[in-house]
Each structure stands twice: as C-alpha cells, then as structure tokens.
Amino acid sequence: MRLAALFSGGKDSTLAIDVAEQHGWEVTHLVTVKPRNEESYMFHVPNLHLAPLQAEAMGKPLLEVPTSGEKEKELDPLERALAELTIDGVVVGALASEYQKTRVDRICHRLGIKSFAPLWHKRGEDVLRTLTEGGYDVRFAAVAAEGLTEAWLGRRLDAKAVEALKALNARYGVHVAGEGGEFETLVLASPRWPRCVVVDRAEPRWSRDHGRWHVAEARVAAKASPQPPA
C-alpha cells in the first residue's frame, strides 16, 4: 500500500505517518499544503516553512502545494496534486475534525484511492501520552485559548504539559489535544526519523490573547543520544 501523507509538521500528521508505517504501509510522499490565508479553515499554518527540513530529517520527498486558503476552494490544488502521484491512498492526522476528514474522503473518492485516518476518534490524552512517552520532541507553535499564555510558546510537550492541559480542559473546556484550534504544534524529532531538526533561533509573537512561536533559523542534525522521557 503506497500512501501520500498530508503533512503539516505538527504532532497529529507526524504520528499518523508513524502509525501507518508501523502497519506496514509505505508512505512515499509528504504533501504540505501552504495556504496564503493564515486563517485557513482546513490547513495548519505556523512554521510551514520548516516542512522541507522535517522531510529531510525524515528522509522522505516533500511536495509543497500552494493554495489560496479560501474556504472550500483551497482544496482544489490539493486534489490536482494528489492526482499526479502514483499512490493507493492518503493518510491524514485527523482526530475529531469532521470538516477536515470528510473533505479528504471526498477527494480520495473522486480520485479512486483510499483515505486513512489512523488517529480518528482516539482519546486526545492517549495521543499526547503516546508522543510524550515515545520519545517525540514536540513544541507548541501557536496558542489561542483561555489559559494558554505566551509562556506556552516553544514549550515542549511533556508529561507536565499534558497535566496542565487536562487542568485547562476541566477549567475552560480546552481540548486536550488542541482539536478546537486551541493550539498548534511543531515536531522536531520522532523515534522513526533518522535525523532531527534543531532550532537555532526562534521568537514568540504575541497579540492580545493569542500568539505564535516563529522559528527563524533551524537545521537538520544527527540525533543526540536517547534521553529518558520527561
């Protein structure tokens, strides 16, 4: 089974790729959609310029697809790009977004290929624990919810962060895995990647009640010696 993976550089798309490969499927291409509209309904935006470095660390070819980011119309370039690939299906990292999953399903149906969402309806807390206990280096790249302050920008997703998110869920209703748009993430390392991404310079950009962690300089490097989970 040859698959293309919709890859945003965040935790869900990264984990979905790893799960697909653990099932014995071959992920032959990463497809990153780059919307011009930062308020895209469908696609992740923060730090998309790092996708080529992440693809290099992963050892996979990357196809970048520019799109307008305009609701519904932003999917047309993705469909055209997928139609050019020799694949049996597409893997996505959707957890709970019907909006995202149904639209990818429709594209795949029209192209006569399969749509796979291996994380679909998994408990958010379970997904986060898989990441924290599995040796992933995941950073908070954007936050936009009550209780998620500027201090979260660039913070590593670890056991303490998971507990803090659970507390925010109880107090404010924040989705533990960020499925309501409360936060976005950036993956710097995965146990399945041959190499990792190292951030040399980054800065928080905060505006009123939301912000982003903008990575200005980064590079691909050899992995450091394994460290025990935090």
Summary of the structure (lengths in Angstrom):
residues: 230
radius of gyration: 16.7
end to end distance: 35.4
largest distance: 47.3
contacts: 732
relative contact order: 0.17
helix: 33%
strand: 30%
